[in-house]
Amino acid sequence: MPKAKSTKNGDRKIFVLDTSVIIYAHNSIMNFAEHDVVIPITVLEELDQFKKGNDTKNFEAREFIRLLDDLSQDNMIHNWTPLNGHSKGSFKVLMNPTNKFNANEIFGEEKNDHKILNAALSLKQSEPGRKIILVTKDINLRLKAKSLDIQAEDYETGKIKNISEIQNTNKVILDNISHEVVTSLYDSFSIDASKVLAKDQINKANAFYILKSSKSSVLAYYNQEEGAMERVDKKIAYNIKPKNAEQAFALHAIMNPRIKLISIQGVAGTGKTLLALAGALEQRRDYKQVFLARPIVPLSNKDIGYLPGDIKSKLNPYMEPLWDNLKFIQNQFKESDKEFQKITEMINQEKLVIQPLAYIRGRSLSNIFFIVDEAQNLTPHEIKTIISRAGENTKIIFTGDVYQIDTPYLDSMSNGLSYLIDRVKDHPLYAHIKLEKGERSELANLANDLL
């Protein structure tokens, strides 16, 4: 968004906000620097329909309505009302206007999107000296706007600039390492990091390395707090053993008590959720509860209300992949084994809870091992809200694939998982691992690689 600066009125732009922007970030109205913001009345009508419920869009709708009420105070909102702050512009709500051109007639259908386009068209007529820009996360609405000669943009706040920068696996391969260094790591587990790392690598907290000599190689982790390079072994967690270097790194981070926040990225079948859950079960004595949650994103963007049955029946299809991972781990043991029985006991005593993410909103996250699956379907605000709920002795793991997004107004650069990876990298409490190799089956790998 534009940076605040002193401008003449003619230089100040007017941004028209679509509903998709507000349910992405309810405080978006405050992020347009010195420029003015218009909310079409149609947007308020749509938000009124969204205000009830436990989903994020319902929360964002309610928060925006409260914010608008606070900002307007005793002013009539169809008039320009100053936004808080000397560097801010003003806002108003635009009633349904009468235009020379009518988007409903042009596109042959009466829709709320077209009413929002009409609001932008009306401003172009009434404010001929101002630049009018429609801001929406709906790509198709942006295309329609451009067909009507209306400038249209995505909402950029919180969107990372370069997706390639987050593709780093946090894994570094170092060749030409002396055989003595590799041997020392095998013999003593830990060595002084300065023997291996350059000065510019010393600040990279919780990085993982493959150290290669001419004769052998070793997996290693940089412990910034101790200034040490430590050997990473392929340890077993609740009978789940890492199958490749990246999985070993992921499980090492999951089991490391110093690391409180982890993101694991990878395509389907790389073992993201399985490793997180296995690590949680292995550390079950260290936490009061294990929460495993995911956002509900109905297919074809329909509300789950159209599904048959009670609320539990409606939600079960979305939670089933999480239960599948748990059953896979449980089936590593015989029913008579104490490990098998412990999982059943944890579920019955609610020490292990699998629920939709919306059901956990507002709960205290103290002494919790919290796994959030499909995190790429969350907004940056949702990610921040979850982390800000963390109390003492809580570890949070976000898993997902930034290229497999099921929500219509997020993409690889604006989703919450990408935002997290970009903003928190190199922090001593955080580790990021990208799983590259599918381990589900050869057939699943064929789909990921060739289809």
N, C-alpha and C positions, 0 to 999 in steps of 0.2 A: 504494500500500500504506500501511497505518497507520504513523504516525510513532511512534517509541519514546517511551514515557513510563512513569512509575511507576503500576502498576495492581495491583489485587487479583486473586487467581486467578480469581474469578468474572467479572472484566472481560476477562480474556485469552481471545481466541477460539482455536478449533482449526480450522486450515485443512487440508483433505484435498486432496492434490495428485494430479491425473490425469497419465498418461504424456505427454499432449500438452504440458503445461507444462514438463516436464523436457527433452523433446527440442527445445523452443523455447529454453530457457535452463537449462543444467545447474546453475547456481548459484542457481536460483530459491528453493531451500529457505532461503537466507540472507536473503531479502528480505521477511520478514514481521514485522519489528520485534520487539516483545516477545512476540508471540503464538506459540502452539505449532503444530507441523506434523506431520501424519500421512501416511505413505506406505503405502497398501494393498499387501499382498504381491503382489497381481496386477500392480501397476505394476512391481515388481522382475522379475517373470516376463516381462513384455513387454519390458523393457529388456534382459534377457538375450538375447532374440531379435534385438534391434537392435544389439548391441555389435560385430558383425563387419561390416566394409565401410568404404567411403571416403566415404559421404555424410555430410552434417552431422548427421543424426539418429544415425548410428553413433558419430560423435565425441562428441556430447552425451551419449549413453547411457554410453559408456566413462568420460567425465569425471565424470558423476554417481555412478557406481558407486565410482570412486576416492574421490570426495569423501565419500560415505557411509561408506566404510571408514575414512577418516582421522578423521571425526567420532566414529565409534563406539568406536574404540580397543579397550579390553578389555571394554566394556559389551555386554550383550545388547541387540540392537536392538529387541526386542519390549517393552522397558522404556523409560520416558522418559529421554532422554539430552540433556544441555544442548548447545545450539548455541554456537559460539564467540562470545565477547563478552558483556559485562555487560548490554547492552540487548537481547540475543536471548532467545528462548524455548527450548523443548526440542522434540525430535522423537522419533518412534518408528515402527516398522513394524508395521502391524496385520495379524494373520493372518486368514484367512477366518473370519468370525464366524457364529454362529447367531442369527438374528433372529426376532422375532415376525412381521415382514413380510419377504418375500423378493422382491427385484426380478426375479429370474429367473422366478418364478411369476407375478408381476404382469404382466410384459411377454410372457410365454409363450415365452421363449427364453433359453437359457443363453449368456451372452456376458461377456467381460471387463468391458465397461462396466457391466453389471449387478452384477458382483462389487464394483466400485468404489462403486457406489451402496449396496450392502449394507454396505460399510465405514462409509459416512457414517451410514446408518440405525443401525448398531450403536453408534456414538459418541453419537448422540442419546439412546439408551437408557442407556448407561453413564455419560454425562456430562450429566445433566439440567440442571445449573446453568450450562453453557457454551454459547456460540453456536457451532454447527458450520457451516462454510462449505466447500462443494466448489469448488475452483478448477480450471477446465478451459478450454482453448481450443476445445473441441468444442462447438459451439452446440447440437447435438441432445442431447448429454449434459446440458447445462445445462437444457434444456427438460424432459427426463425427470426430472431431480433436482427441479425445481420442482413437477412433478406428484406427487411423493412428499413434498412439504412440506419439502424440503431447500433451504436457501439456496445459490445457486450464482452464481459470478462468473467473469468473464474474468480472466486474469492481466494486470495493468495495467502492471507495470514495463516501461519502454521504449516504452510506447504513447503516442503524441502526443495532446495534449488537444483540439486544434482543427485539423481537416484543412484548413479554409479558409485558415489562416495559411501553409500551404506551397504554396498555389495561385498565389502571387505569382510571376510569370515572371521576377522580377529585372529586369524592364523597366519603365521609368517614362516616361510621355509628358508632356512639359512644353510647354504651350501659351503663347502670348503672349511668346515669346522674341524679343528684338530682332533685326531683320534683320542688324544689324552683327555680332552674336555668331555667327549661322549662317554669315555670309560669312567671318568670321575663321577658323572651323573648317575651311571649305573651302580657304581660302588658306594657312593655316599649320599645319594638322593638329592643333595642340594649343593650348589656351588655359587660363588660370588658372581652376580650378573654382569659385572664389568668385564669379566673374562670373555663374554659372549656378545653383549649388546653394545652398539654405538651410543654416543651421547644423546642423539635425537630419539632413541628408542627407550631411554630410561623413564621418560614421562608417560609412556603408554601403559597404563595400569591394566592388570588382568589380561594380558595378551598371552596367546599360546603359540608355541614354536615347534617346528620339526627341524631338529638339528642333524645335519648330515655330514659325516666324514667320508673319507674314501673307502672305509671298511664297514661302517655301520651307521645307524641313525637312532635317535631317541626323541620321544615326545617330551616337551617341557612347558612349564608355566612360569611366567615372570611374576614373582611376589614383590610388588613395589614396596610394600611396608618393610619387608626384611632386606630389600635390595638383593634378592637371591633368585637364581634360576633353579626351579625344582622339577624333578622328574614326574611325569604323568603316567601312571599305570592304568591299564584297562581293568579297573575294579568292577566287581559285580555288585549290583544293587537289587535286592529282592529277586535274585536269580536272573536278572537281566544284565547281559554282558555287552559292552560296546563292540560293534563290528567293524569300526573304522576309526581313524584318528580323530575326526570331527566329533563323533559320538563320545569318544573318550574325553575330549575337551569339554563337551557339554555336561557330561556326568560329573566331571571334576568340579566345574563351576557350581553345579547343583548341590554338590556335597560339601562345598567350601563354606564354612560358617562366616567368613569375612565378607563374602559377597551376598548382598541383600536383594539385589535387583538383577534379573537376567532376562535377556530376549534371545529366543531361539528361532531362527528363520530357516525355512526349507520347504521344498515341494512335498506333496503327499507321499507318504511312505518312507520318509527319511528318519522317522522315529522321534519326532519332537515331543509329542504328548506322552508317548510311552516312557521315554527316559525321564521326563519331569515327574511322572507319577511314580515310577520305580524309585527314584531318588527320594521322593516325599515319603513313601512307605518305609524305606530304609532308615529315615530320620524321624519316624513317627513319635519316638520317645522325647524328642527335643521340642515338640510343638503340641499345643492343646488340641488343634484340629487341622485337618487337611481339607481345603476347599478346592474343588475343581469346577470351573464355570466356563461358559461360553455365551456370546451374544446370540439372541434368537433372530435369525434372518430368514423369514419365510420365503419359499420358492415363488418366483414370479412377483415378489414384493406384495403378496396378499397377506392380510392379517390372519393370524392363526385361528381367529374366531370361526372361519369357514370350515375348519376341520371338525370331524365328528367326535363326540365324547366329551367327558369332563376335562378340566384344565390339565390334569395329569396326563390323560390320554393325548391331548393336543401337543404337550411338550415332549413326550417321550421320543418321538422321531428325531428331534433335534439333539437330545441328550444321548441317544444310542451310541454314537461314535465314542463318547467318553466311557460309557459302560463297557464297550468292546475292548478298550485298552485295559481296563481293570480286570475283565474276565481273562484276557490273554495272560496277564501277570499271574493271576490266581491259578490258572491252569498249568503254570510251570510246576505246581506242587500237586500231590495227591490230596484227596479230600480229608484224609486222616492226618495230614501234616499240620503242625501248629501254625505255619505261615498261611496256609489256605484258610484255616479257621479264624486267624487273626483279622483277615480282611473282612470276613463276614461279620465278625464281632464289631469292628470299627464302623461298618455301615449301620448296624443295628443300634449302636450307641451314639450315632451321629458324630463320631470322631472323624469320619470320612464322609464329606457331603458333596454330592454332585447336583448342581442346580443351574438354571439359567442365570446369567449375570444380573439381570434386572431384579432378581429376588434377593440379591446380596447388597443392593444399593442401600447405603445408610448404615450398614452394620459395622461394628468396630472390628478392626483387623489386627488385634493384638494377640501375639503368640500363635500366629496362623502361618501355615505353609499354603500359599495361595497360587494356584495355577490358572491362568486365563488362556483358554484355547481360542483359536481363530481371532487373534487380536488385531489382524489387519482389517476387520470389520468394525473397529472402534474408531471414534474420532479422537483427535489430540486432546480435547477437553475430557473425554471419558477416561483416557489413559491417566491424565493428571489427577482426576478425581479419585481413581482407584488407588494410585500411589499415595496420595495425600491422606488416605484413610489408614495407612499402615501405622501400627503402634509398635511397642517394644517387642523384640524377638519375632519379627515377621519377615518372611522371605516371599517375594513375588516373582513369578516366572510368567512371561508373556511368550506364547508360541504362535506361529502363523507363517503365511506366505504372502508377501506384499504384492504379488502378481495375481493372486487368486481372491479377488474381492467381490463380494456378493451384494453389497449395498450400492444403490444407484448413484449416490452423490460423493463417493470416495474413489480415489485412484491410487496408483502406486506412490505418488508423491504427497498426497494429502491425508492418507490414513494414519491412525494413531501409532501403529507399530513402526512405520517409517519415521515418524516424528520423534518417537522415543529413541530409536537407534541414532538418529542424527544429533539430538540435543544432549544426550547423556554419555556419549562415547568418551572413553578414557577416564571416567570418574572412578575413584577407588572402590566405591560400593557396587559398581555395575560391571557386568560382563555380557558380551554379545558373541554368539556363535552361529555361524551359518552351516547347516548340514547340507552337503552337496550330493551324497550318494544315496539313492533309494535302496532300502534294505527289506522292503516288504516282500517282493518276489521279482523274478526276472520278467514276468508278464507286466507287472506294474511299472518297472523301469522302461520297458518298451513303450508304454503309453506316454510316460514323462519325456522320453528322449525323442520319439519319432512322430507322435500324433499332436 
